[in-house]
Amino acid sequence: MARYFRQVKYFMNNNNPDLSVCIAGVKFSNPVIAASGTFGYGKEYAGMVNAAELGGVCTKGLTLKARTGNKGVRIWETPSGLLNSIGLENPGIKHFIRHELPALREMGAVVIANLSGATIEEYTEGAALLNGTSIDMIELNISCPNVRDGGMAFGLDPARAASVVAPVRKACSKPLIVKLSPNAPDIKAVAAACVNKGADALSVVNTFTGMAIDIKKRAPVFNNITAGLSGPAIRPIALRITWELAAAVNVPVIGLGGIASACDALEFLMAGAAAVEVGAATFCHPQTMIEIIEGIKGYMIENSVSCLNELKIKRQQ
């Protein structure tokens, strides 16, 4: 009889694998999160994507005060990628709290507020405001390459990263994810500094700095000259960084960068990521994240994997 029940339990586990993940005390129904800047505040995809089926939604980047964003060209396609220079256009944190958060909260997924700023004071005040809301987590963006002040400048150097993470940590009790830049000369040192100052998790990586030239005009495409490169072109590098940081820090790592299929997501989960964020692929095909969730589940059933931890590659000591 005991053997029979073990067989039944095995059958049930492998046809209903557990896709849930817990990050800093927050439980996600599955490991797929809409990346900041690619899913708006959720309502933009109403009727196309059921946000309740996602693990989480990371909001479009928020700043203390409203920003109009960059002028000129903002989006430029490249082979297997996308250059963007949006410049953190957003209505400001107070507007988000009053007009966007209530509807986003009702969608059912974990809500992660992406927070950016030009100064430490702006980051800290913004974190304090968000801390008093119903959001589940804050993703501290110290890696945006498309703003002249703040943004990526904080994420390139361990000391500067620590200088913003520490006061934000004191200003809020919400779980804190820090989004890192792949453009840092020593991203491991930046990651260590962030964890040392209170980061509960890391999201890696933000866009790579790139540029494009309009050969007809014989001039750079973007007013800021450079822009952020995302899409499948950056995936192998983002995967390598995820692999390295997952072994280097003692907090969960959320992997992102060019993920467009279940196979892509599985690579990051096997590399040690606790969850993944999907961005540019949603622009091309809004159902991408739902298909990735279904694909991960299908892989787990086919390969008798009962939970996400079993996917991680065992590293040699």
BALOBA-1460 file (C-alpha; in Angstrom, 3 decimals):
// residues 317
<rec num="1" residu="m" x="0.000" y="0.000" z="0.000"/>
<rec num="2" residu="a" x="2.803" y="2.441" z="0.890"/>
<rec num="3" residu="r" x="4.436" y="1.691" z="-2.448"/>
<rec num="4" residu="y" x="1.158" y="2.435" z="-4.232"/>
<rec num="5" residu="f" x="0.860" y="5.866" z="-2.616"/>
<rec num="6" residu="r" x="4.465" y="6.693" z="-3.493"/>
<rec num="7" residu="q" x="3.701" y="5.859" z="-7.125"/>
<rec num="8" residu="v" x="0.545" y="8.017" z="-7.115"/>
<rec num="9" residu="k" x="2.441" y="10.919" z="-5.523"/>
<rec num="10" residu="y" x="5.198" y="10.604" z="-8.138"/>
<rec num="11" residu="f" x="2.674" y="10.629" z="-10.969"/>
<rec num="12" residu="m" x="0.835" y="13.673" z="-9.607"/>
<rec num="13" residu="n" x="4.021" y="15.656" z="-8.942"/>
<rec num="14" residu="n" x="5.315" y="15.120" z="-12.423"/>
<rec num="15" residu="n" x="2.083" y="16.056" z="-14.143"/>
<rec num="16" residu="n" x="1.595" y="19.092" z="-11.926"/>
<rec num="17" residu="p" x="5.099" y="20.435" z="-11.401"/>
<rec num="18" residu="d" x="5.560" y="23.266" z="-8.929"/>
<rec num="19" residu="l" x="6.499" y="26.410" z="-10.869"/>
<rec num="20" residu="s" x="6.321" y="28.682" z="-7.845"/>
<rec num="21" residu="v" x="9.328" y="30.541" z="-6.494"/>
<rec num="22" residu="c" x="9.877" y="32.595" z="-3.358"/>
<rec num="23" residu="i" x="12.137" y="35.639" z="-3.587"/>
<rec num="24" residu="a" x="12.849" y="37.632" z="-0.419"/>
<rec num="25" residu="g" x="9.672" y="36.294" z="1.174"/>
<rec num="26" residu="v" x="7.465" y="37.102" z="-1.823"/>
<rec num="27" residu="k" x="5.845" y="34.108" z="-3.521"/>
<rec num="28" residu="f" x="5.476" y="34.073" z="-7.313"/>
<rec num="29" residu="s" x="3.141" y="31.536" z="-8.918"/>
<rec num="30" residu="n" x="5.746" y="31.002" z="-11.639"/>
<rec num="31" residu="p" x="9.196" y="32.426" z="-12.501"/>
<rec num="32" residu="v" x="8.202" y="34.631" z="-15.447"/>
<rec num="33" residu="i" x="8.098" y="38.397" z="-14.824"/>
<rec num="34" residu="a" x="7.269" y="41.189" z="-17.262"/>
<rec num="35" residu="a" x="10.386" y="43.353" z="-17.501"/>
<rec num="36" residu="s" x="10.300" y="47.049" z="-16.708"/>
<rec num="37" residu="g" x="9.578" y="49.336" z="-19.621"/>
<rec num="38" residu="t" x="8.058" y="46.612" z="-21.781"/>
<rec num="39" residu="f" x="4.677" y="46.007" z="-20.147"/>
<rec num="40" residu="g" x="3.718" y="49.538" z="-19.174"/>
<rec num="41" residu="y" x="1.538" y="49.423" z="-16.076"/>
<rec num="42" residu="g" x="-0.323" y="46.332" z="-17.241"/>
<rec num="43" residu="k" x="-3.394" y="47.994" z="-18.751"/>
<rec num="44" residu="e" x="-1.576" y="48.526" z="-22.052"/>
<rec num="45" residu="y" x="-1.823" y="44.781" z="-22.708"/>
<rec num="46" residu="a" x="-5.381" y="44.307" z="-21.469"/>
<rec num="47" residu="g" x="-7.211" y="41.935" z="-23.776"/>
<rec num="48" residu="m" x="-3.945" y="40.467" z="-25.065"/>
<rec num="49" residu="v" x="-2.266" y="39.130" z="-21.929"/>
<rec num="50" residu="n" x="-3.912" y="37.969" z="-18.718"/>
<rec num="51" residu="a" x="-1.492" y="39.409" z="-16.161"/>
<rec num="52" residu="a" x="-2.846" y="37.043" z="-13.511"/>
<rec num="53" residu="e" x="-1.126" y="34.196" z="-15.352"/>
<rec num="54" residu="l" x="2.287" y="35.864" z="-14.995"/>
<rec num="55" residu="g" x="4.558" y="35.442" z="-12.027"/>
<rec num="56" residu="g" x="4.942" y="39.184" z="-11.691"/>
<rec num="57" residu="v" x="4.825" y="42.557" z="-13.407"/>
<rec num="58" residu="c" x="7.674" y="45.036" z="-13.116"/>
<rec num="59" residu="t" x="6.376" y="48.537" z="-13.783"/>
<rec num="60" residu="k" x="7.684" y="50.987" z="-16.293"/>
<rec num="61" residu="g" x="10.523" y="52.942" z="-14.684"/>
<rec num="62" residu="l" x="9.341" y="55.462" z="-12.081"/>
<rec num="63" residu="t" x="10.988" y="58.657" z="-10.894"/>
<rec num="64" residu="l" x="10.029" y="61.047" z="-8.104"/>
<rec num="65" residu="k" x="8.795" y="63.651" z="-10.576"/>
<rec num="66" residu="a" x="7.279" y="63.171" z="-14.018"/>
<rec num="67" residu="r" x="9.696" y="62.938" z="-16.947"/>
<rec num="68" residu="t" x="8.965" y="63.635" z="-20.613"/>
<rec num="69" residu="g" x="11.791" y="61.389" z="-21.776"/>
<rec num="70" residu="n" x="14.311" y="61.890" z="-24.546"/>
<rec num="71" residu="k" x="13.656" y="63.808" z="-27.744"/>
<rec num="72" residu="g" x="14.271" y="62.546" z="-31.242"/>
<rec num="73" residu="v" x="14.420" y="58.885" z="-32.281"/>
<rec num="74" residu="r" x="13.709" y="56.539" z="-29.373"/>
<rec num="75" residu="i" x="13.581" y="53.096" z="-30.972"/>
<rec num="76" residu="w" x="15.877" y="51.603" z="-33.617"/>
<rec num="77" residu="e" x="15.842" y="47.982" z="-34.758"/>
<rec num="78" residu="t" x="19.087" y="46.083" z="-35.196"/>
<rec num="79" residu="p" x="19.769" y="42.501" z="-36.293"/>
<rec num="80" residu="s" x="18.461" y="40.312" z="-33.445"/>
<rec num="81" residu="g" x="18.051" y="43.306" z="-31.207"/>
<rec num="82" residu="l" x="16.508" y="46.633" z="-30.369"/>
<rec num="83" residu="l" x="18.149" y="49.919" z="-29.434"/>
<rec num="84" residu="n" x="16.089" y="52.219" z="-27.234"/>
<rec num="85" residu="s" x="16.568" y="55.709" z="-25.866"/>
<rec num="86" residu="i" x="13.272" y="56.357" z="-24.081"/>
<rec num="87" residu="g" x="14.810" y="58.320" z="-21.234"/>
<rec num="88" residu="l" x="12.555" y="57.059" z="-18.426"/>
<rec num="89" residu="e" x="9.409" y="58.828" z="-19.606"/>
<rec num="90" residu="n" x="6.859" y="58.393" z="-16.808"/>
<rec num="91" residu="p" x="4.134" y="60.313" z="-14.942"/>
<rec num="92" residu="g" x="5.946" y="60.328" z="-11.595"/>
<rec num="93" residu="i" x="5.539" y="58.193" z="-8.496"/>
<rec num="94" residu="k" x="2.598" y="60.062" z="-6.966"/>
<rec num="95" residu="h" x="0.599" y="59.782" z="-10.198"/>
<rec num="96" residu="f" x="1.456" y="56.080" z="-10.378"/>
<rec num="97" residu="i" x="0.244" y="55.510" z="-6.832"/>
<rec num="98" residu="r" x="-3.064" y="57.314" z="-7.401"/>
<rec num="99" residu="h" x="-3.915" y="56.347" z="-10.968"/>
<rec num="100" residu="e" x="-1.997" y="53.222" z="-12.034"/>
<rec num="101" residu="l" x="-1.375" y="51.060" z="-8.987"/>
<rec num="102" residu="p" x="-5.019" y="50.275" z="-8.057"/>
<rec num="103" residu="a" x="-5.758" y="48.676" z="-11.442"/>
<rec num="104" residu="l" x="-2.370" y="46.953" z="-11.564"/>
<rec num="105" residu="r" x="-2.951" y="45.519" z="-8.104"/>
<rec num="106" residu="e" x="-6.259" y="44.019" z="-9.233"/>
<rec num="107" residu="m" x="-4.603" y="42.118" z="-12.090"/>
<rec num="108" residu="g" x="-3.405" y="39.430" z="-9.704"/>
<rec num="109" residu="a" x="0.339" y="39.179" z="-10.332"/>
<rec num="110" residu="v" x="3.125" y="40.210" z="-7.971"/>
<rec num="111" residu="v" x="3.727" y="43.947" z="-8.415"/>
<rec num="112" residu="i" x="7.325" y="45.188" z="-8.588"/>
<rec num="113" residu="a" x="7.866" y="48.944" z="-8.809"/>
<rec num="114" residu="n" x="10.944" y="49.886" z="-10.827"/>
<rec num="115" residu="l" x="12.514" y="52.953" z="-9.212"/>
<rec num="116" residu="s" x="15.068" y="55.300" z="-10.738"/>
<rec num="117" residu="g" x="16.385" y="58.778" z="-10.026"/>
<rec num="118" residu="a" x="18.974" y="61.416" z="-10.788"/>
<rec num="119" residu="t" x="20.208" y="61.863" z="-7.211"/>
<rec num="120" residu="i" x="20.435" y="59.798" z="-4.045"/>
<rec num="121" residu="e" x="17.820" y="62.061" z="-2.484"/>
<rec num="122" residu="e" x="15.372" y="61.360" z="-5.322"/>
<rec num="123" residu="y" x="15.909" y="57.619" z="-5.011"/>
<rec num="124" residu="t" x="15.422" y="57.737" z="-1.253"/>
<rec num="125" residu="e" x="12.288" y="59.887" z="-1.304"/>
<rec num="126" residu="g" x="10.814" y="57.782" z="-4.080"/>
<rec num="127" residu="a" x="11.494" y="54.584" z="-2.131"/>
<rec num="128" residu="a" x="9.807" y="56.037" z="0.946"/>
<rec num="129" residu="l" x="6.684" y="56.904" z="-1.056"/>
<rec num="130" residu="l" x="6.489" y="53.454" z="-2.630"/>
<rec num="131" residu="n" x="7.067" y="51.815" z="0.727"/>
<rec num="132" residu="g" x="3.727" y="53.153" z="1.913"/>
<rec num="133" residu="t" x="1.790" y="51.430" z="-0.877"/>
<rec num="134" residu="s" x="0.572" y="47.908" z="-1.631"/>
<rec num="135" residu="i" x="3.393" y="47.066" z="-4.051"/>
<rec num="136" residu="d" x="5.171" y="43.803" z="-3.258"/>
<rec num="137" residu="m" x="8.756" y="44.742" z="-4.102"/>
<rec num="138" residu="i" x="10.981" y="47.540" z="-5.387"/>
<rec num="139" residu="e" x="13.424" y="47.051" z="-8.252"/>
<rec num="140" residu="l" x="16.082" y="49.725" z="-7.809"/>
<rec num="141" residu="n" x="17.290" y="50.728" z="-11.249"/>
<rec num="142" residu="i" x="20.907" y="51.909" z="-11.043"/>
<rec num="143" residu="s" x="21.640" y="50.817" z="-14.596"/>
<rec num="144" residu="c" x="19.591" y="52.837" z="-17.098"/>
<rec num="145" residu="p" x="21.928" y="53.996" z="-19.906"/>
<rec num="146" residu="n" x="19.499" y="56.508" z="-21.413"/>
<rec num="147" residu="v" x="19.575" y="59.362" z="-18.910"/>
<rec num="148" residu="r" x="22.340" y="61.896" z="-18.423"/>
<rec num="149" residu="d" x="22.045" y="62.200" z="-14.636"/>
<rec num="150" residu="g" x="21.984" y="59.301" z="-12.181"/>
<rec num="151" residu="g" x="20.835" y="56.100" z="-13.847"/>
<rec num="152" residu="m" x="23.709" y="53.936" z="-15.012"/>
<rec num="153" residu="a" x="26.302" y="56.192" z="-13.367"/>
<rec num="154" residu="f" x="25.403" y="54.663" z="-9.990"/>
<rec num="155" residu="g" x="25.713" y="51.118" z="-11.286"/>
<rec num="156" residu="l" x="29.203" y="51.227" z="-12.780"/>
<rec num="157" residu="d" x="31.191" y="51.563" z="-9.567"/>
<rec num="158" residu="p" x="30.833" y="49.545" z="-6.337"/>
<rec num="159" residu="a" x="31.198" y="52.578" z="-4.066"/>
<rec num="160" residu="r" x="28.599" y="54.619" z="-5.962"/>
<rec num="161" residu="a" x="26.229" y="51.657" z="-6.061"/>
<rec num="162" residu="a" x="26.571" y="51.257" z="-2.309"/>
<rec num="163" residu="s" x="25.979" y="54.977" z="-1.795"/>
<rec num="164" residu="v" x="22.456" y="54.717" z="-3.217"/>
<rec num="165" residu="v" x="21.475" y="51.221" z="-2.064"/>
<rec num="166" residu="a" x="22.247" y="51.940" z="1.600"/>
<rec num="167" residu="p" x="19.898" y="54.944" z="2.055"/>
<rec num="168" residu="v" x="17.164" y="53.342" z="-0.045"/>
<rec num="169" residu="r" x="17.388" y="50.251" z="2.161"/>
<rec num="170" residu="k" x="16.904" y="52.442" z="5.235"/>
<rec num="171" residu="a" x="13.985" y="54.272" z="3.619"/>
<rec num="172" residu="c" x="11.909" y="51.194" z="2.840"/>
<rec num="173" residu="s" x="10.978" y="47.861" z="4.340"/>
<rec num="174" residu="k" x="9.772" y="46.353" z="1.073"/>
<rec num="175" residu="p" x="11.967" y="43.602" z="-0.420"/>
<rec num="176" residu="l" x="14.627" y="45.303" z="-2.531"/>
<rec num="177" residu="i" x="15.887" y="44.071" z="-5.896"/>
<rec num="178" residu="v" x="18.796" y="45.963" z="-7.458"/>
<rec num="179" residu="k" x="18.993" y="45.997" z="-11.254"/>
<rec num="180" residu="l" x="22.600" y="45.892" z="-12.429"/>
<rec num="181" residu="s" x="24.356" y="47.181" z="-15.524"/>
<rec num="182" residu="p" x="26.373" y="44.850" z="-17.768"/>
<rec num="183" residu="n" x="28.501" y="47.874" z="-18.648"/>
<rec num="184" residu="a" x="30.177" y="47.880" z="-15.218"/>
<rec num="185" residu="p" x="33.921" y="47.125" z="-15.435"/>
<rec num="186" residu="d" x="33.544" y="44.685" z="-12.504"/>
<rec num="187" residu="i" x="29.910" y="43.662" z="-12.130"/>
<rec num="188" residu="k" x="30.757" y="41.111" z="-9.434"/>
<rec num="189" residu="a" x="32.172" y="43.881" z="-7.245"/>
<rec num="190" residu="v" x="29.081" y="46.020" z="-7.838"/>
<rec num="191" residu="a" x="26.843" y="43.062" z="-6.992"/>
<rec num="192" residu="a" x="28.748" y="42.382" z="-3.769"/>
<rec num="193" residu="a" x="28.502" y="46.042" z="-2.753"/>
<rec num="194" residu="c" x="24.736" y="46.060" z="-3.307"/>
<rec num="195" residu="v" x="24.208" y="42.869" z="-1.309"/>
<rec num="196" residu="n" x="26.427" y="44.184" z="1.472"/>
<rec num="197" residu="k" x="24.220" y="47.285" z="1.742"/>
<rec num="198" residu="g" x="20.975" y="45.370" z="1.947"/>
<rec num="199" residu="a" x="19.844" y="44.194" z="-1.498"/>
<rec num="200" residu="d" x="17.516" y="41.199" z="-1.117"/>
<rec num="201" residu="a" x="17.925" y="40.129" z="-4.754"/>
<rec num="202" residu="l" x="19.613" y="41.207" z="-7.985"/>
<rec num="203" residu="s" x="18.205" y="41.472" z="-11.511"/>
<rec num="204" residu="v" x="20.770" y="41.054" z="-14.272"/>
<rec num="205" residu="v" x="21.188" y="42.490" z="-16.744"/>
<rec num="206" residu="n" x="19.935" y="45.833" z="-18.023"/>
<rec num="207" residu="t" x="20.681" y="46.871" z="-21.593"/>
<rec num="208" residu="f" x="24.147" y="47.099" z="-23.111"/>
<rec num="209" residu="t" x="25.368" y="50.458" z="-24.379"/>
<rec num="210" residu="g" x="25.285" y="50.620" z="-28.172"/>
<rec num="211" residu="m" x="24.731" y="53.082" z="-30.989"/>
<rec num="212" residu="a" x="23.515" y="53.395" z="-34.562"/>
<rec num="213" residu="i" x="24.420" y="55.760" z="-37.391"/>
<rec num="214" residu="d" x="22.034" y="56.960" z="-40.071"/>
<rec num="215" residu="i" x="24.138" y="56.606" z="-43.201"/>
<rec num="216" residu="k" x="21.820" y="58.886" z="-45.196"/>
<rec num="217" residu="k" x="22.188" y="61.729" z="-42.716"/>
<rec num="218" residu="r" x="25.763" y="60.770" z="-41.807"/>
<rec num="219" residu="a" x="24.917" y="61.312" z="-38.179"/>
<rec num="220" residu="p" x="24.176" y="59.270" z="-35.044"/>
<rec num="221" residu="v" x="20.561" y="58.105" z="-34.902"/>
<rec num="222" residu="f" x="20.038" y="59.105" z="-31.258"/>
<rec num="223" residu="n" x="20.300" y="62.577" z="-29.787"/>
<rec num="224" residu="n" x="22.210" y="61.078" z="-26.858"/>
<rec num="225" residu="i" x="24.522" y="59.297" z="-29.347"/>
<rec num="226" residu="t" x="24.325" y="55.998" z="-27.456"/>
<rec num="227" residu="a" x="21.314" y="53.883" z="-26.493"/>
<rec num="228" residu="g" x="20.460" y="50.621" z="-24.742"/>
<rec num="229" residu="l" x="20.670" y="47.363" z="-26.682"/>
<rec num="230" residu="s" x="18.269" y="44.551" z="-25.784"/>
<rec num="231" residu="g" x="16.917" y="41.479" z="-27.546"/>
<rec num="232" residu="p" x="18.303" y="38.054" z="-28.549"/>
<rec num="233" residu="a" x="21.669" y="39.563" z="-29.510"/>
<rec num="234" residu="i" x="22.606" y="40.063" z="-25.854"/>
<rec num="235" residu="r" x="21.286" y="36.756" z="-24.474"/>
<rec num="236" residu="p" x="24.533" y="34.718" z="-24.431"/>
<rec num="237" residu="i" x="26.359" y="37.484" z="-22.573"/>
<rec num="238" residu="a" x="23.478" y="38.030" z="-20.140"/>
<rec num="239" residu="l" x="23.390" y="34.274" z="-19.519"/>
<rec num="240" residu="r" x="27.114" y="34.214" z="-18.758"/>
<rec num="241" residu="i" x="26.749" y="37.072" z="-16.265"/>
<rec num="242" residu="t" x="23.776" y="35.356" z="-14.622"/>
<rec num="243" residu="w" x="25.804" y="32.147" z="-14.273"/>
<rec num="244" residu="e" x="28.702" y="34.017" z="-12.667"/>
<rec num="245" residu="l" x="26.636" y="36.113" z="-10.262"/>
<rec num="246" residu="a" x="24.417" y="33.213" z="-9.168"/>
<rec num="247" residu="a" x="27.569" y="31.591" z="-7.801"/>
<rec num="248" residu="a" x="29.086" y="34.804" z="-6.445"/>
<rec num="249" residu="v" x="26.264" y="36.168" z="-4.247"/>
<rec num="250" residu="n" x="24.048" y="34.672" z="-1.549"/>
<rec num="251" residu="v" x="20.805" y="36.313" z="-2.689"/>
<rec num="252" residu="p" x="18.439" y="35.313" z="-5.517"/>
<rec num="253" residu="v" x="19.381" y="36.419" z="-9.017"/>
<rec num="254" residu="i" x="16.687" y="37.265" z="-11.565"/>
<rec num="255" residu="g" x="17.983" y="36.767" z="-15.098"/>
<rec num="256" residu="l" x="17.022" y="38.834" z="-18.114"/>
<rec num="257" residu="g" x="18.379" y="39.773" z="-21.488"/>
<rec num="258" residu="g" x="17.045" y="38.514" z="-24.804"/>
<rec num="259" residu="i" x="14.737" y="35.827" z="-23.426"/>
<rec num="260" residu="a" x="12.175" y="35.016" z="-26.110"/>
<rec num="261" residu="s" x="11.227" y="31.361" z="-25.611"/>
<rec num="262" residu="a" x="10.861" y="28.650" z="-22.996"/>
<rec num="263" residu="c" x="14.238" y="27.267" z="-24.070"/>
<rec num="264" residu="d" x="15.846" y="30.645" z="-23.403"/>
<rec num="265" residu="a" x="14.201" y="30.898" z="-19.980"/>
<rec num="266" residu="l" x="15.239" y="27.364" z="-19.075"/>
<rec num="267" residu="e" x="18.863" y="28.212" z="-19.828"/>
<rec num="268" residu="f" x="18.747" y="31.043" z="-17.292"/>
<rec num="269" residu="l" x="16.997" y="28.884" z="-14.682"/>
<rec num="270" residu="m" x="19.576" y="26.153" z="-15.194"/>
<rec num="271" residu="a" x="22.337" y="28.754" z="-14.862"/>
<rec num="272" residu="g" x="21.085" y="29.569" z="-11.379"/>
<rec num="273" residu="a" x="18.462" y="32.280" z="-11.874"/>
<rec num="274" residu="a" x="15.580" y="32.136" z="-9.400"/>
<rec num="275" residu="a" x="13.285" y="33.772" z="-11.978"/>
<rec num="276" residu="v" x="13.454" y="35.535" z="-15.335"/>
<rec num="277" residu="e" x="12.209" y="38.792" z="-16.783"/>
<rec num="278" residu="v" x="10.977" y="39.000" z="-20.371"/>
<rec num="279" residu="g" x="11.081" y="42.303" z="-22.217"/>
<rec num="280" residu="a" x="11.638" y="43.042" z="-25.895"/>
<rec num="281" residu="a" x="10.078" y="39.759" z="-27.018"/>
<rec num="282" residu="t" x="6.695" y="40.956" z="-25.723"/>
<rec num="283" residu="f" x="6.765" y="43.809" z="-28.257"/>
<rec num="284" residu="c" x="7.000" y="41.305" z="-31.108"/>
<rec num="285" residu="h" x="4.542" y="38.788" z="-29.703"/>
<rec num="286" residu="p" x="2.447" y="39.768" z="-26.661"/>
<rec num="287" residu="q" x="1.754" y="36.125" z="-25.764"/>
<rec num="288" residu="t" x="5.458" y="35.310" z="-25.405"/>
<rec num="289" residu="m" x="5.437" y="35.199" z="-21.600"/>
<rec num="290" residu="i" x="2.381" y="32.942" z="-21.431"/>
<rec num="291" residu="e" x="3.985" y="30.581" z="-23.935"/>
<rec num="292" residu="i" x="7.206" y="30.565" z="-21.925"/>
<rec num="293" residu="i" x="5.322" y="29.581" z="-18.763"/>
<rec num="294" residu="e" x="3.559" y="26.771" z="-20.614"/>
<rec num="295" residu="g" x="6.847" y="25.675" z="-22.165"/>
<rec num="296" residu="i" x="8.641" y="25.511" z="-18.823"/>
<rec num="297" residu="k" x="5.806" y="23.445" z="-17.378"/>
<rec num="298" residu="g" x="5.846" y="21.127" z="-20.394"/>
<rec num="299" residu="y" x="9.602" y="20.609" z="-20.087"/>
<rec num="300" residu="m" x="9.285" y="19.804" z="-16.401"/>
<rec num="301" residu="i" x="6.541" y="17.240" z="-17.040"/>
<rec num="302" residu="e" x="8.444" y="15.622" z="-19.890"/>
<rec num="303" residu="n" x="11.642" y="15.394" z="-17.863"/>
<rec num="304" residu="s" x="10.068" y="14.452" z="-14.506"/>
<rec num="305" residu="v" x="11.161" y="17.675" z="-12.800"/>
<rec num="306" residu="s" x="8.939" y="18.458" z="-9.831"/>
<rec num="307" residu="c" x="10.196" y="21.938" z="-8.868"/>
<rec num="308" residu="l" x="12.332" y="24.747" z="-10.265"/>
<rec num="309" residu="n" x="15.294" y="24.102" z="-7.959"/>
<rec num="310" residu="e" x="15.805" y="20.756" z="-9.647"/>
<rec num="311" residu="l" x="16.571" y="22.561" z="-12.915"/>
<rec num="312" residu="k" x="19.717" y="24.236" z="-11.603"/>
<rec num="313" residu="i" x="22.976" y="22.810" z="-12.854"/>
<rec num="314" residu="k" x="25.056" y="21.310" z="-10.065"/>
<rec num="315" residu="r" x="28.391" y="23.084" z="-10.069"/>
<rec num="316" residu="q" x="31.689" y="21.463" z="-9.317"/>
<rec num="317" residu="q" x="33.089" y="22.521" z="-5.952"/>
